[in-house]
Amino acid sequence: MSNMYFGDWRVRIIDRPQYSTYRVYMMRLINGATMFFTHNGTVKTIKEGDAYQEDDVWFAEMSDDQLQAFADSLASKGIKTINDHKNEGLLEATKYHLEDMRKIAKL
């Protein structure tokens, strides 16, 4: 198989302690190029090896409170993270384990 990758959008959050903010990057890799969804609402494609300005490709700059509000809003729309799915699985397993322990205790 070739090196082509038609992956989903990825988000990367970079801490900027000097500004007490985080820079959020939204990108997608396609055929050796990276597509960035930018803060001005455009998509900028950078081919592998091309030079670019970081200020041209970031999606958002947010504080802790803003990131939390964004995450809460995603959750309210029913959008779950991988960790949410893992936690649900652990809770479900714990539930069945407790039910089994109750059955054993009654014997």
N, C-alpha and C positions, 0 to 999 in steps of 0.2 A: 504494500500500500504506500502511496506517496505521502509527503509531508503536509498535504493539504488538510486543513482543519476547519470545519464549519461549525464551530462551537457557539454556545450561547453567550449572551452578554455577561461580562464579569464586572465586579465592582471592587475597587481597591481603595482603602482609606489610609491616608498617610498623616501621621501626627505632625503638627507644626507647633511645637511648644513655644517657640518665640512669639507666636501670635495668639496662643491659646485657642487654636482652631485645628480642624482637620480638613485636608483636601480630599475630596471624593473624586475618583476617576471611574468612568463607565466606559468599558472597551469591549471590543469583539475582535478576535483573530480570524482573518480570512485570507487564505492563499499567500502567506508571507507578508501580509500587511496588517496593521492594527487600525481599526475604526474606533474613533473616540466620539462619544456623544458629549458635546461641549456645553459650557455654561451659557453660551449665547444661543443655544437651541439648534446648532448645526452639527453635522457629522463630518469630522475631519479624518481623512485616511492618510496614514503614514506608512510608506513602504519600508520594509526591512532595510536598515542601513541609512535611511534618509535622516537628515538633521531636522529637528523641530524644536519649538519653544514650548516649555512646560506650561507657560501661561496661556497658550492657545488650546490646550487639550483637557483641562480640568472641567469637571461637571458641576461641582458645588464646593463651597467652603462653609463649614458649619462648626458651631461650638458643641460642647457636650450636650447641652440642653436641646439644641436644635436637632442633633443626631437622635436623641432619645425621642423627641416628638415625631421625627420622621419614622423611626422604628415602630412607635406606637400606632401611627397612622397606617402603616403597612399591615400590622397585626389586626387592626380594626377592619381591614378589607379582606381578612381571611388569608393573607399571604403568610405562609409559614416558612421558617428557616429549616435547614437540615437539623439543627439542634432541637427545634420544636418537635420534629418527627421522632428523633431519638428519645426525647423526654416522654413523649406519648407512649412509645414502645416500652420504656422502662416502667411507667405507671401501669400499663396494661399487664406486664409480667408480674409486677408486685401485687396487683389485684388478684390474679390467679393464684399466686403463691399464698396469699393470706386466706383465700377460700380453701385451698388444700390444707393449710394448717388448721383451719376451723374444723374441717371434716375429720382430720386425724385426732384432734383434741376431743371430739365427741365420741370417738370409739372407745 
